Amino acid sequence: MSTLKKCTFYRDAESLGIGTGLGHCDLLGHAICEGDVKFCENPRKLLNELSEQRKKELKKAKEEGNQGKKPSNYSILVVDDTEALRKLVVAFLSKQGHQCATAGNGVEALSKIHKDKFDAVITDIVMPEMDGIALTKELLSLYPNIPIMVMTGYSEKYPAESVLTAGARDLIGKPFSYNEFVLRFNKMMTDHEISLEIESKQREILVDIQKQSSDKINGLQREIETLKNRLSDKE
């Protein structure tokens, strides 16, 4: 990576002395290298390991930074065919500083989400025209990263497993308290933000590795051309 002077898995060889530039790779075990990621023998494995490290670092930093602190303000779509529950959820979210829009069923929700951008969706599961599971699947086909929380009464027709299989990030059983709802919602959004940061860093790492591999290939090609020219001169 361009930001690393030495690969994070590089170790100086004890027999050669510290700072000689030759050593071994803790990741690959027996590889001899100079700690330069451009010449890594297994860039894919390196990418995966660095991504895992970054994931842990981001999660730890997020947890430490969010202690006693609520997440950013979001724009949220609340979907339920019962007006009283819609108002209750909106009241909970508004108290936390979030902006809310509402829909009475899945069809109306899809119409609204096509017109406006929402950071998250909170939906009931049992609704006319389009239930919460069908809505969740449709939303994720359009917006794969949008976090969705489903409110459910755990009926036999809609077991918890079917909700999570559909792709919802979380589900909360009715009835629920203010504290329980806010805690679950904040956790869902914090996890979502961490996931977005991880994806961004993974893309950066991959681009770096690809660029560095390309630079290495171009360098080798120039060396080959130089050798060919030397051969031509001797003929």
C-alpha positions as CSV (number, residue, x, y, z in Angstrom):
1,M,0.0,0.0,0.0
2,S,1.3,3.5,-0.7
3,T,0.7,4.5,2.9
4,L,2.9,1.6,4.3
5,K,6.6,1.9,4.3
6,K,6.9,-1.8,5.2
7,C,4.4,-4.6,4.9
8,T,2.6,-5.2,8.3
9,F,3.7,-8.8,8.2
10,Y,7.3,-8.2,7.4
11,R,9.9,-9.3,10.0
12,D,13.7,-8.8,9.9
13,A,15.7,-12.0,9.7
14,E,17.5,-12.4,13.0
15,S,20.5,-14.0,11.3
16,L,20.9,-11.1,8.9
17,G,20.6,-8.4,11.5
18,I,18.1,-5.6,12.0
19,G,17.3,-3.2,9.2
20,T,19.0,-5.2,6.4
21,G,15.9,-5.2,4.3
22,L,15.8,-9.0,4.0
23,G,13.5,-11.0,6.2
24,H,10.5,-13.3,6.3
25,C,6.8,-13.0,6.1
26,D,4.7,-13.8,9.1
27,L,1.6,-14.1,6.8
28,L,3.0,-16.6,4.3
29,G,5.4,-18.4,6.7
30,H,8.5,-19.1,4.7
31,A,8.6,-16.3,2.1
32,I,11.7,-14.2,1.9
33,C,11.0,-10.6,1.1
34,E,12.0,-7.0,1.6
35,G,8.8,-5.9,3.1
36,D,7.6,-4.3,-0.1
37,V,3.9,-5.2,-0.8
38,K,4.5,-4.6,-4.5
39,F,6.4,-7.9,-4.6
40,C,4.1,-9.9,-2.4
41,E,3.8,-13.6,-3.4
42,N,0.2,-13.8,-2.4
43,P,-1.5,-10.4,-2.8
44,R,-5.1,-11.8,-2.4
45,K,-4.2,-13.3,1.0
46,L,-2.5,-10.1,2.0
47,L,-5.7,-8.1,1.0
48,N,-7.9,-10.4,3.0
49,E,-5.7,-10.2,6.1
50,L,-5.4,-6.4,5.9
51,S,-9.1,-6.1,5.5
52,E,-9.7,-8.2,8.6
53,Q,-7.3,-6.1,10.5
54,R,-8.9,-2.9,9.3
55,K,-12.4,-4.3,10.2
56,K,-11.3,-4.9,13.8
57,E,-9.7,-1.5,14.1
58,L,-12.7,0.3,12.7
59,K,-15.1,-1.6,15.0
60,K,-12.9,-0.9,18.1
61,A,-12.7,2.8,17.1
62,K,-16.4,3.0,16.5
63,E,-17.3,1.4,19.8
64,E,-14.9,3.7,21.7
65,G,-16.1,6.8,19.8
66,N,-19.8,6.0,20.3
67,Q,-19.7,5.4,24.1
68,G,-22.4,7.7,25.5
69,K,-22.9,9.2,22.1
70,K,-25.8,8.6,19.6
71,P,-25.1,8.2,15.9
72,S,-25.6,10.8,13.2
73,N,-29.1,12.1,12.3
74,Y,-30.7,10.0,9.6
75,S,-33.6,10.1,7.1
76,I,-35.8,7.1,7.9
77,L,-38.9,5.6,6.2
78,V,-41.3,4.1,8.7
79,V,-43.8,1.6,7.1
80,D,-46.8,0.2,8.9
81,D,-50.5,-0.1,8.2
82,T,-51.4,0.9,11.7
83,E,-51.3,4.7,12.2
84,A,-50.8,4.5,15.9
85,L,-47.6,2.4,15.6
86,R,-46.3,4.6,12.8
87,K,-46.7,7.6,15.1
88,L,-45.0,5.8,18.0
89,V,-42.0,4.9,15.9
90,V,-41.7,8.4,14.4
91,A,-41.9,9.8,18.0
92,F,-39.1,7.5,19.1
93,L,-36.9,8.4,16.1
94,S,-37.7,12.1,16.2
95,K,-36.7,12.3,19.8
96,Q,-33.2,11.1,18.7
97,G,-33.0,13.9,16.1
98,H,-33.8,11.8,13.0
99,Q,-36.1,12.9,10.1
100,C,-39.0,10.5,9.3
101,A,-41.4,9.9,6.5
102,T,-44.2,7.3,6.6
103,A,-46.0,4.8,4.4
104,G,-49.0,2.7,5.1
105,N,-47.9,-0.4,3.2
106,G,-45.1,-1.8,1.0
107,V,-46.4,-0.5,-2.3
108,E,-46.6,3.1,-0.9
109,A,-43.1,2.6,0.6
110,L,-41.6,1.7,-2.7
111,S,-43.2,4.7,-4.3
112,K,-41.7,7.0,-1.7
113,I,-38.3,5.5,-1.8
114,H,-38.1,6.0,-5.5
115,K,-38.7,9.7,-5.0
116,D,-36.6,10.4,-1.9
117,K,-33.3,9.1,-0.5
118,F,-33.5,7.3,2.9
119,D,-30.7,6.1,5.1
120,A,-32.8,3.3,6.7
121,V,-36.2,1.6,6.6
122,I,-38.3,0.5,9.6
123,T,-41.2,-1.8,8.5
124,D,-44.0,-3.9,10.0
125,I,-44.2,-7.4,8.7
126,V,-47.9,-8.0,8.3
127,M,-49.4,-5.5,5.9
128,P,-51.9,-5.5,3.0
129,E,-50.9,-5.4,-0.6
130,M,-47.2,-6.1,0.2
131,D,-45.9,-7.5,3.5
132,G,-42.6,-6.6,5.2
133,I,-40.7,-9.6,3.8
134,A,-41.7,-8.9,0.2
135,L,-40.8,-5.2,0.8
136,T,-37.4,-6.1,2.3
137,K,-36.5,-8.2,-0.7
138,E,-37.6,-5.6,-3.2
139,L,-35.8,-2.8,-1.4
140,L,-32.5,-4.8,-1.3
141,S,-32.8,-5.6,-5.0
142,L,-32.8,-1.9,-5.6
143,Y,-30.6,-0.7,-2.8
144,P,-28.4,-3.6,-1.6
145,N,-26.8,-1.6,1.3
146,I,-29.8,0.0,2.9
147,P,-30.3,-1.2,6.5
148,I,-33.8,-2.5,7.2
149,M,-35.3,-3.3,10.6
150,V,-38.5,-5.4,10.7
151,M,-41.1,-5.1,13.5
152,T,-42.7,-8.5,14.0
153,G,-45.1,-10.3,16.3
154,Y,-43.4,-13.6,15.6
155,S,-46.5,-15.2,14.0
156,E,-46.3,-18.8,12.6
157,K,-46.7,-17.4,9.1
158,Y,-43.8,-15.0,9.5
159,P,-41.1,-16.7,11.7
160,A,-37.9,-14.7,12.6
161,E,-35.8,-16.9,10.3
162,S,-37.8,-15.8,7.3
163,V,-37.2,-12.1,8.1
164,L,-33.4,-12.5,8.4
165,T,-33.3,-14.7,5.3
166,A,-35.0,-11.9,3.4
167,G,-32.0,-9.7,4.2
168,A,-33.3,-7.5,7.1
169,R,-30.4,-6.3,9.3
170,D,-32.5,-6.6,12.5
171,L,-35.9,-7.5,13.8
172,I,-37.7,-6.3,16.9
173,G,-40.6,-8.0,18.6
174,K,-43.8,-6.1,19.4
175,P,-44.5,-4.6,21.8
176,F,-41.2,-2.9,22.5
177,S,-40.1,-0.1,24.8
178,Y,-38.4,3.2,23.8
179,N,-35.1,2.1,25.2
180,E,-35.1,-1.2,23.5
181,F,-36.0,0.3,20.2
182,V,-33.4,3.0,20.3
183,L,-30.7,0.6,21.4
184,R,-31.4,-1.8,18.5
185,F,-31.7,1.0,16.0
186,N,-28.5,2.7,17.0
187,K,-26.6,-0.7,16.9
188,M,-28.0,-1.4,13.4
189,M,-26.8,2.0,12.1
190,T,-23.4,1.8,13.8
191,D,-22.8,-1.6,12.2
192,H,-24.0,-0.2,8.9
193,E,-21.5,2.7,9.0
194,I,-18.7,0.3,10.0
195,S,-19.5,-2.0,7.0
196,L,-19.5,1.0,4.6
197,E,-16.0,2.1,5.9
198,I,-14.7,-1.5,5.6
199,E,-15.9,-1.7,2.0
200,S,-14.3,1.6,1.2
201,K,-11.0,0.5,2.7
202,Q,-11.1,-2.8,0.9
203,R,-11.6,-1.0,-2.4
204,E,-8.6,1.3,-1.6
205,I,-6.4,-1.7,-0.8
206,L,-7.4,-3.6,-3.9
207,V,-6.8,-0.5,-6.1
208,D,-3.3,-0.1,-4.5
209,I,-2.4,-3.7,-5.0
210,Q,-3.6,-3.6,-8.6
211,K,-1.7,-0.4,-9.3
212,Q,1.5,-1.7,-7.7
213,S,1.2,-5.0,-9.6
214,S,0.8,-3.0,-12.8
215,D,3.9,-1.0,-12.0
216,K,5.9,-4.1,-11.4
217,I,4.7,-5.7,-14.6
218,N,5.6,-2.5,-16.6
219,G,9.0,-2.5,-14.9
220,L,9.7,-6.1,-15.9
221,Q,8.6,-5.4,-19.5
222,R,11.0,-2.5,-19.7
223,E,13.8,-4.8,-18.4
224,I,12.9,-7.4,-21.0
225,E,13.0,-4.8,-23.8
226,T,16.4,-3.6,-22.5
227,L,17.7,-7.2,-22.6
228,K,16.3,-7.7,-26.1
229,N,18.0,-4.6,-27.3
230,R,21.3,-5.7,-25.8
231,L,21.0,-9.0,-27.6
232,S,20.2,-7.2,-30.9
233,D,23.3,-5.1,-30.4
234,K,25.5,-8.2,-30.0
235,E,24.2,-9.8,-33.2
